[in-house]
Amino acid sequence: MARSLKWQNNFALLTGGVSGVAEKVARSFQYTWNQEKTAPIFHIQPQGFELWDFGTNLFD
C-alpha cells in the first residue's frame, strides 16, 4: 500500500500518533519515501504522549 501511495502527488499521511496499525502503515510509508526524500507524515497526538522518531509530531 505504501508503495502505491508514494506516487500520488500532494499526498500526506496523517495518523493519530498511537501505536498499532496506523504506526505500521506510517513506518512503511516512511521507509518507502526515504529511498528518495522525506515523507510527508504528520501525527496528531494528545498532549503528554511520547514523540515518535519520524514524521512531524503535532499536539491536540
N, C-alpha and C positions, 0 to 999 in steps of 0.2 A: 504494500500500500504506500509506504513512504517513498519508494522509488517513483511511483506514478505521480504522486502529489508534487514531487520536486520540480517537475517540468511545467507546472501551472504558473502563469505569470501573476504577479501581485497576490500571492498566496502566503498567508501566515498561519501558524498553528497556535491555538490558544488552549491552555489547559487550566484546570482548577488548582494545580500546584500540589496535589496529593498523590501518594503512591498508588500503584495499581495499573490498570490497563492504559490510562492516559499517560502515565510515565513511560511505559514500554513503547507506546506509539511515538511519543515525543523523542525518546532516545534513538529510536530507529530513524526518525526524520532527521535528527541532528547528525547521526552517523552518515546518512546518505548525502546530506548537504555538505558536510565537512570535506568531502572529496574535492569541492570547488570553491566554496565560500561559506560564510557564517549563515546558519539557518535562522529564519525569522520566527522564533519561538518565544511566546510570552506566557508566563504563569501568573494567574491572579490568585493570590494566596491570602488567607485570613492572617491578620497580624499575629505575630508570635510563632508562626511556622518557620521551620528551618529553610534557609535559602537553598535552591537547587544549584548544582555546579555547572549548569548550562542554560542557555536562553536568558531572557530578561525577566527578573522577578519583580512583580508588581504587588501591591498590597491593597486589600479591600478595606 
